[in-house]
Amino acid sequence: MTRREMIGMASVGVIAAAIAARFALSGGMGTDGKKDAPPGNFPVTHSDAEWRAMLSAEAYRVLRKGATEAPFTSPLLKEHRKGTFTCAGCATPLFASTTKYDSHTGWPSFWDVLPGGILERADYTLGMSRTEVLCKTCGGHLGHVFDDGPKPTGLRYCMNGAALNFTPQAA
């Protein structure tokens, strides 16, 4: 390999690293660092100012801008009581506690959803193909679903804890 070829390959590597860093810093959401919740006719809608007032800063960033919380930061990782996990934006029931499991990824994970709670759409951010999970009622970003989960579904709904609330089952 000639010196020119080595320099050319190194340049490509530097450019690729710069692009990857840009995506990482922006959350992989594009040039403005934002990935707004999808437009559409959702049963629950609010203005951006109303969402900001209703949600914590982290819940707003995740639900309305499509961000991902840092792994191992959600208190819901340690939630093991019987109950229901709901959307933090609109209280739609999403997951039964009986489907929650430790995926060792750092995010609350479930192997199944409650009927009628979510929408799925293709997500090509961060240079990969994934399936994004959205709340069917308010359109909020919840996380992603992968096909590496346990039986019986083989699915792993990897959710941002900031996008969820937990309601314990009544005694």
Number of C-alpha atoms within 10 A of each C-alpha: 5 7 8 9 10 11 11 12 12 12 12 12 12 12 12 12 12 12 14 15 13 17 18 13 11 17 19 23 20 13 10 8 17 16 21 18 17 15 8 9 10 13 10 11 16 10 8 12 8 10 17 15 11 15 17 15 12 16 27 23 21 24 30 25 20 25 24 22 21 11 14 15 13 17 11 18 18 10 14 12 12 15 16 20 24 21 27 23 26 19 16 21 23 22 25 20 19 14 15 20 16 12 17 11 10 18 25 27 27 23 25 22 17 15 9 12 17 23 16 16 11 11 14 13 14 17 10 7 10 16 17 22 23 24 28 20 21 24 25 28 33 30 26 20 21 14 12 13 19 14 10 8 11 12 18 23 27 22 22 26 30 27 28 26 19 21 16 14 11 6 4
